[in-house]
Amino acid sequence: MKVLLFAAARQRVGAGSVDLELELPASMAGVRLNLGASYPDPAGLGSTSRWAVDQCFVDEATIVQGNEEVALIPPVSGG
């Protein structure tokens, strides 16, 4: 499954996306755990980051089949 990374997560991993190997279907909590095993706290922001599936914010109970667009979106600031 491909996970898109933005902002601080992209900078810390050094890529705009990562491919994860996990058994599907999976909960977003499982995706988070799998990502954390390969890239410890990629956003450096822990629980403040949000997950999106097909461009809609979701919680960790959301189930993905593997063909969705999954993204990790850390908080951003601007002014």
N, C-alpha and C positions, 0 to 999 in steps of 0.2 A: 504494500500500500504506500502510495506517495503522500507525504505530508508537506504542505507548503509552509515556509517560514517567513516571517516578516520582522522588520525592525531589529530589536536587540537579539532575538532568536536567530535571525539570519546572520547577524554579525558574529555571534559567538560560535555558530557551527561552521561559518564560512561558506555557506551555500544557501540558495533560495528554496531548496527542497531536499528531503531525505526519503529514501525508500526503506520501509520497515517490513520485516518478515514476521507476520503474526497469523495465528489461526483465525479465520473468519467464519461467521460474523463475529464481531468483537464490539465491546462497549468502548466508549471514548476513554473511560478509566483505564482499560486495557491498552489502548493506543498510547495514552500518557505514560503508563508504566514501561511499555516497550521502548518508547522514545527516550525515557529517562535512563534506561539500562544502557543504551548506546551512546547517548549524549547527556551526561548528567546536568540537569536543570538548564536546558539550552537557552532559555530566555533569561535565566538568572533572576527570575521574578516569581518563581513558585506559583502560588495559587492566584496571583493577580492576572495571569494570562487568561485569555478566553479561547475556546475552541469554536471553529465554524465548520459546518458541513454544508456543502453546496451553497455557500455564501450566506448561511443563516447561523446565528449563534446557537449553540447547543450546550446541554449539561453533560456530565460524565456518564449518565445513565443511557444516553443515546447510543443506539446500536448501528454500526456501519457494516455494510456488506463487502466493501473493498473497491467498488466502482464509483464512489462519491469523491468529490473534491473536498479534502480535509485540510484545514489550515490551523496553525497555532498563531495566535495574534496577541502579542504582549501589549500592555498599555503604552500609549504614546503621549507625548506632551508637545505642545506647540504654543505659539503665541502670536 
